[in-house]
Amino acid sequence: MSRAGGAPGRSFEPDRLDDQTCLVEGDPAGMLRAVASSAAQVRMAYRSAREAEAGRVAADGRPRAIVVAGMGVSGLAGEVLEAVCGNGAPLPVVTVRGYRLPGWVGAADLVAAVSRSGHTQETLGLAAEAVRRGCRMLGVGPVGTPLRDLVVRAGGPYVPVSGAPGPSRTALWELAVPLLVAAASLGLVEAGEDVFESVAGRLEDIAHRCRPSSDSFINPGKTLALELADSVPMIWGTSPLARVAAHRLACQLSENAKYPAVWGEMPDAGHDQLAVLDGPLAGRDVFHDPFADGPGGSGGRLRVFLLRDAEEHPQVVKCRTLSVRLAEDRGVPVSEILAEGVHPLERLATLIGLGDYGSVYLALGYGVDPAVVPAVTELQARVSP
């Protein structure tokens, strides 16, 4: 019988995380190497965006709104843009995932079509619709693809991505950075070369601390995996930035570790998701053997993961503090992860970087290949025209 959250017939074995042979054999596609490339991605994407003149979107002044069209990690790049621009942005940033643009989108708006493959069916449909409506265009994707042809014909800048092998979810920074360069040209965020270099430095530091040769007791990525193992994770961000990181972590757990998670943002999570603290997965029998749970000590029970930002609304601070107390009073363990850095993009990158490592290590601890997603591949093959 498998443990909660594990693949059928699999259990989490913490010793795998410090066994270099297991890590290499269990990760044939090199997902750990891909996560470690995040800093290089930031630098490369910044150069590519500058060379492609992504800032040309500001030639006709600010648009009424920015609409990011993308699926999966490409859609998450839109969330990164919105969160980094912040509530003070003078225009809305909206992400559309699906087949239709909102009715209000028109010639006054900038549509950024983002696709790691350049062939994503939904994104191509949205881009074509945007061109028909006369929208200003920006594209991010590989060269030699239908997406590039659409954007270039419409007169918009197109930022090429590397198209390196590997799952699209490993290319978040390659897709998000060009959007941020364009936003900086519009005066929506302060993001020059120094900012992106600082972000790359933060990601390099995380890669060093989370390297496979670093033992579990000092490796924050492996520690996160140990805490996630055999738990039912509730992941809450304490700001719009941290909410994006919570969403990213939940997606990475699903795809890398094939592991379910619930995510949300405080204070909203305190209005509904907090109710699970009184449910069947919370608390613990006083006669329960804590050593029977495995490394996480949760045994298929609830665990709260708080992704904390340095900038939290005072009421959110109060809500967070009380929520932790309520969880602990009910025997629900809480893990808190603090963002590092000053610039919003730095803080977001540190939360996402650690979560990416944690999700891959969780997969490897279960003996699950973090690269392949058979169910997703099968669905896409069946729905493709």
C-alpha positions as CSV (number, residue, x, y, z in Angstrom):
1,M,0.0,0.0,0.0
2,S,1.5,3.4,-1.0
3,R,1.7,6.4,1.2
4,A,-0.4,9.4,0.8
5,G,0.8,11.5,-2.1
6,G,3.2,8.9,-3.4
7,A,3.0,7.2,-6.8
8,P,1.4,3.7,-6.6
9,G,3.7,1.3,-4.9
10,R,6.2,4.1,-4.0
11,S,7.2,5.5,-0.7
12,F,9.5,8.4,0.1
13,E,13.0,7.3,1.0
14,P,15.1,10.2,2.4
15,D,18.4,8.4,1.9
16,R,18.0,8.8,-1.8
17,L,18.5,12.5,-1.5
18,D,22.1,12.1,-0.3
19,D,22.9,9.2,-2.5
20,Q,24.6,10.7,-5.6
21,T,24.1,7.6,-7.6
22,C,20.3,7.6,-6.9
23,L,20.2,11.3,-7.8
24,V,21.9,10.8,-11.2
25,E,20.0,7.6,-12.1
26,G,16.7,9.1,-11.0
27,D,17.1,12.3,-13.0
28,P,18.1,11.1,-16.5
29,A,16.8,14.3,-18.1
30,G,18.8,16.5,-15.8
31,M,16.1,18.5,-14.1
32,L,18.4,19.5,-11.2
33,R,20.8,20.9,-13.8
34,A,17.9,22.7,-15.5
35,V,16.9,24.4,-12.2
36,A,20.6,25.3,-11.6
37,S,20.6,27.1,-15.0
38,S,18.1,29.7,-13.7
39,A,20.7,32.4,-13.2
40,A,22.1,31.9,-16.7
41,Q,18.6,32.0,-18.1
42,V,18.1,35.5,-16.5
43,R,21.3,36.9,-18.0
44,M,20.7,35.3,-21.4
45,A,17.0,36.4,-21.6
46,Y,17.9,40.0,-20.6
47,R,20.5,40.2,-23.4
48,S,18.1,38.6,-25.9
49,A,15.3,41.1,-25.0
50,R,17.6,44.0,-25.4
51,E,18.9,42.8,-28.8
52,A,15.4,42.1,-30.0
53,E,14.4,45.7,-28.9
54,A,11.6,44.6,-26.6
55,G,11.5,48.2,-25.4
56,R,10.1,49.2,-28.8
57,V,6.6,48.5,-27.3
58,A,6.9,52.0,-25.7
59,A,7.3,53.8,-29.1
60,D,3.6,54.7,-29.2
61,G,3.3,55.4,-25.5
62,R,1.7,53.4,-22.8
63,P,-1.0,51.0,-23.8
64,R,-4.4,50.9,-21.9
65,A,-3.6,47.4,-20.6
66,I,-1.1,44.6,-21.0
67,V,-2.6,41.2,-21.8
68,V,-0.3,38.2,-21.6
69,A,-1.5,35.2,-23.6
70,G,0.1,32.0,-22.5
71,M,-0.5,28.5,-21.1
72,G,1.3,26.7,-18.3
73,V,4.6,28.3,-17.5
74,S,4.0,31.0,-20.1
75,G,0.9,32.1,-18.3
76,L,2.9,32.1,-15.1
77,A,5.3,34.5,-16.7
78,G,2.4,36.9,-17.0
79,E,1.7,36.5,-13.3
80,V,5.3,37.3,-12.6
81,L,5.0,40.5,-14.6
82,E,1.8,41.5,-12.8
83,A,3.3,40.8,-9.4
84,V,6.6,42.6,-10.0
85,C,4.8,45.7,-11.4
86,G,2.7,45.7,-8.3
87,N,-0.5,47.4,-7.2
88,G,1.0,50.8,-8.1
89,A,1.2,50.1,-11.8
90,P,-0.7,52.7,-13.8
91,L,-2.3,50.1,-16.0
92,P,-3.7,46.6,-15.5
93,V,-1.7,43.5,-16.4
94,V,-4.0,40.5,-17.3
95,T,-3.1,37.0,-18.1
96,V,-5.3,35.0,-20.4
97,R,-5.2,31.2,-20.5
98,G,-7.6,29.7,-23.0
99,Y,-9.0,30.3,-26.5
100,R,-10.6,33.7,-26.4
101,L,-9.5,37.2,-25.5
102,P,-11.8,39.3,-23.2
103,G,-14.2,41.4,-25.2
104,W,-12.7,44.7,-24.1
105,V,-9.3,44.0,-25.5
106,G,-8.6,46.1,-28.6
107,A,-6.2,48.4,-30.5
108,A,-5.4,50.4,-27.3
109,D,-3.9,47.4,-25.6
110,L,-0.6,45.5,-25.8
111,V,-0.9,41.7,-26.2
112,A,2.2,39.7,-25.3
113,A,2.0,36.2,-26.8
114,V,4.3,33.8,-24.9
115,S,5.1,30.2,-25.9
116,R,8.2,28.1,-25.2
117,S,7.4,26.0,-28.2
118,G,6.0,28.6,-30.5
119,H,3.3,26.2,-31.5
120,T,0.9,26.3,-28.5
121,Q,-2.5,26.0,-29.9
122,E,-4.3,28.2,-27.5
123,T,-1.6,31.0,-27.6
124,L,-1.6,31.0,-31.4
125,G,-5.3,31.4,-31.4
126,L,-5.2,34.3,-29.0
127,A,-2.3,36.0,-30.9
128,A,-4.2,35.7,-34.2
129,E,-7.3,37.2,-32.6
130,A,-5.2,40.1,-31.1
131,V,-3.8,40.8,-34.6
132,R,-7.3,40.9,-36.1
133,R,-8.4,43.4,-33.4
134,G,-5.5,45.6,-34.2
135,C,-3.7,45.2,-30.9
136,R,-0.1,46.2,-30.3
137,M,2.0,43.0,-30.2
138,L,5.0,41.5,-28.4
139,G,6.1,37.9,-28.8
140,V,8.3,35.6,-26.8
141,G,9.2,32.2,-28.3
142,P,11.5,30.3,-30.6
143,V,12.4,31.4,-34.1
144,G,11.0,29.7,-37.1
145,T,7.6,29.2,-35.6
146,P,4.0,30.3,-36.4
147,L,4.1,32.5,-33.3
148,R,7.0,34.5,-34.6
149,D,5.4,34.9,-38.0
150,L,2.2,36.3,-36.5
151,V,3.9,38.8,-34.3
152,V,6.5,40.0,-36.9
153,R,3.8,40.5,-39.5
154,A,1.9,42.6,-37.0
155,G,5.0,44.8,-36.6
156,G,5.7,43.8,-33.0
157,P,9.1,43.0,-31.4
158,Y,9.8,39.3,-31.0
159,V,12.2,38.0,-28.4
160,P,13.7,34.6,-29.3
161,V,14.2,32.0,-26.7
162,S,16.8,29.2,-26.8
163,G,14.5,26.4,-27.5
164,A,16.8,24.2,-25.4
165,P,15.6,20.6,-24.8
166,G,13.7,19.9,-21.7
167,P,10.2,20.6,-20.3
168,S,8.8,24.1,-20.8
169,R,8.4,24.6,-17.0
170,T,12.2,24.8,-16.7
171,A,12.2,28.0,-18.8
172,L,10.2,30.4,-16.5
173,W,12.9,33.1,-16.4
174,E,13.6,32.8,-20.1
175,L,9.9,33.7,-20.7
176,A,9.4,36.2,-18.0
177,V,12.4,38.4,-18.3
178,P,11.5,39.8,-21.8
179,L,8.1,40.9,-20.4
180,L,9.8,42.7,-17.6
181,V,12.3,44.4,-20.0
182,A,9.3,45.6,-22.0
183,A,7.5,46.8,-18.8
184,A,10.6,48.7,-17.7
185,S,10.6,50.6,-21.1
186,L,7.0,51.6,-20.3
187,G,7.9,52.9,-16.9
188,L,6.0,50.2,-15.0
189,V,8.9,48.9,-13.0
190,E,12.5,49.8,-12.3
191,A,14.4,46.9,-13.9
192,G,17.7,47.7,-15.5
193,E,20.7,45.4,-16.0
194,D,21.8,45.8,-12.4
195,V,18.5,44.4,-11.2
196,F,18.7,41.4,-13.4
197,E,22.3,40.7,-12.4
198,S,21.3,40.9,-8.8
199,V,18.5,38.4,-9.4
200,A,20.9,36.1,-11.2
201,G,23.3,36.3,-8.2
202,R,20.5,35.3,-5.8
203,L,19.6,32.3,-8.0
204,E,23.3,31.3,-8.1
205,D,23.4,31.4,-4.3
206,I,20.3,29.2,-4.1
207,A,21.9,26.8,-6.6
208,H,25.0,26.6,-4.5
209,R,23.1,25.9,-1.3
210,C,20.8,23.4,-2.9
211,R,23.5,21.5,-4.9
212,P,23.1,17.7,-5.0
213,S,26.3,17.1,-3.1
214,S,25.1,19.2,-0.2
215,D,23.7,17.0,2.6
216,S,20.1,17.2,3.6
217,F,20.6,18.7,7.0
218,I,22.2,21.9,5.4
219,N,20.5,21.8,2.0
220,P,17.3,24.0,2.0
221,G,15.9,22.3,-1.1
222,K,16.3,18.8,0.4
223,T,14.9,20.1,3.7
224,L,11.8,21.4,1.9
225,A,11.4,18.0,0.2
226,L,11.6,16.3,3.5
227,E,8.9,18.5,5.0
228,L,6.6,18.0,1.9
229,A,7.0,14.3,1.9
230,D,3.9,12.3,3.0
231,S,2.1,15.5,3.8
232,V,-1.0,17.2,2.3
233,P,0.5,20.7,1.6
234,M,-1.4,23.9,1.9
235,I,0.8,26.6,0.3
236,W,-0.1,30.2,1.2
237,G,1.7,33.4,0.0
238,T,1.6,36.5,2.2
239,S,1.7,39.0,-0.6
240,P,0.8,39.1,-4.4
241,L,4.5,38.3,-5.1
242,A,4.4,35.3,-2.7
243,R,1.1,34.2,-4.2
244,V,2.8,33.7,-7.5
245,A,5.5,31.7,-5.8
246,A,2.9,29.6,-4.1
247,H,1.2,28.9,-7.5
248,R,4.5,28.0,-9.0
249,L,5.4,25.6,-6.2
250,A,2.0,23.9,-6.5
251,C,2.5,23.5,-10.3
252,Q,6.0,22.2,-9.8
253,L,4.8,19.7,-7.3
254,S,2.2,18.5,-9.7
255,E,4.5,18.2,-12.7
256,N,7.8,17.2,-11.2
257,A,6.7,15.1,-8.3
258,K,3.2,14.2,-9.5
259,Y,2.1,15.4,-6.1
260,P,-1.1,17.4,-5.3
261,A,-1.1,20.6,-3.4
262,V,-3.5,23.5,-2.5
263,W,-2.3,27.1,-2.8
264,G,-3.7,30.5,-2.0
265,E,-2.9,34.0,-0.8
266,M,-3.5,35.6,2.6
267,P,-5.8,37.1,3.7
268,D,-8.1,35.3,1.3
269,A,-6.9,31.9,2.4
270,G,-8.1,32.8,5.9
271,H,-11.6,33.2,4.6
272,D,-12.0,29.7,3.2
273,Q,-8.9,27.4,3.1
274,L,-8.2,27.9,6.8
275,A,-11.3,25.8,7.5
276,V,-9.4,22.6,6.7
277,L,-7.6,23.0,10.1
278,D,-10.8,21.6,11.6
279,G,-11.1,18.8,9.0
280,P,-10.2,15.1,8.9
281,L,-6.7,15.6,7.7
282,A,-5.7,18.0,10.5
283,G,-4.6,17.2,14.0
284,R,-3.2,14.0,15.3
285,D,-4.3,11.2,17.5
286,V,-2.5,11.4,20.9
287,F,-1.6,7.7,20.6
288,H,-0.1,8.2,17.1
289,D,3.5,7.1,16.6
290,P,5.3,10.1,15.1
291,F,8.1,7.8,13.8
292,A,5.6,5.9,11.6
293,D,5.2,8.9,9.4
294,G,8.5,8.9,7.6
295,P,10.7,12.0,7.3
296,G,8.1,14.6,7.1
297,G,6.4,13.4,10.3
298,S,3.0,14.1,8.7
299,G,1.8,10.6,7.5
300,G,-0.6,12.0,4.9
301,R,-1.8,14.7,7.2
302,L,-2.1,18.4,6.6
303,R,0.9,20.7,6.6
304,V,0.9,24.5,6.0
305,F,3.7,26.1,4.0
306,L,3.9,29.9,4.4
307,L,5.8,31.7,1.7
308,R,6.5,35.1,3.3
309,D,7.4,38.3,1.6
310,A,9.4,41.2,3.2
311,E,6.5,43.6,2.4
312,E,3.3,42.4,3.9
313,H,0.2,44.5,4.7
314,P,-0.1,45.0,8.5
315,Q,-3.4,43.1,8.5
316,V,-1.8,40.3,6.6
317,V,0.9,40.1,9.3
318,K,-1.8,39.8,11.9
319,C,-3.7,37.2,9.9
320,R,-0.5,35.2,9.3
321,T,0.5,35.2,13.0
322,L,-2.9,34.1,14.1
323,S,-3.2,31.4,11.4
324,V,0.1,29.9,12.5
325,R,-1.2,29.9,16.1
326,L,-4.5,28.2,15.0
327,A,-2.6,25.6,13.0
328,E,-0.2,24.8,15.9
329,D,-3.1,24.6,18.4
330,R,-4.7,21.9,16.2
331,G,-1.5,19.9,15.8
332,V,-0.9,21.0,12.2
333,P,2.8,21.7,11.5
334,V,3.8,24.9,9.7
335,S,6.9,25.6,7.6
336,E,7.8,29.2,6.9
337,I,10.0,30.3,3.9
338,L,11.1,33.9,3.8
339,A,11.9,35.8,0.6
340,E,15.3,37.4,0.4
341,G,16.4,40.6,-1.3
342,V,15.1,44.1,-1.8
343,H,13.8,44.4,-5.4
344,P,10.4,42.6,-5.9
345,L,12.0,40.4,-8.6
346,E,14.8,39.4,-6.3
347,R,12.3,38.4,-3.5
348,L,10.1,36.4,-6.0
349,A,13.1,34.7,-7.5
350,T,14.3,33.4,-4.1
351,L,11.0,31.9,-3.3
352,I,10.6,30.3,-6.7
353,G,14.2,29.1,-6.8
354,L,13.9,27.2,-3.5
355,G,10.5,25.8,-4.4
356,D,11.8,24.5,-7.8
357,Y,14.6,22.6,-6.0
358,G,12.2,21.2,-3.4
359,S,9.8,19.8,-6.0
360,V,12.6,18.0,-7.9
361,Y,14.1,16.6,-4.7
362,L,10.6,15.4,-3.6
363,A,10.2,13.6,-6.9
364,L,13.6,11.9,-6.5
365,G,12.9,10.9,-2.9
366,Y,9.8,9.1,-4.2
367,G,11.8,7.5,-7.1
368,V,9.7,9.5,-9.6
369,D,11.2,10.8,-12.8
370,P,10.7,14.6,-12.5
371,A,10.9,15.3,-16.2
372,V,8.1,13.1,-17.7
373,V,4.4,13.9,-17.5
374,P,2.7,11.0,-19.3
375,A,-0.9,12.0,-18.4
376,V,-0.4,15.6,-19.7
377,T,1.3,14.3,-22.9
378,E,-1.5,11.9,-23.5
379,L,-4.1,14.6,-23.1
380,Q,-2.4,17.1,-25.4
381,A,-2.0,14.4,-28.0
382,R,-5.7,13.6,-27.9
383,V,-7.0,17.2,-28.0
384,S,-4.6,18.4,-30.7
385,P,-6.4,19.0,-34.0
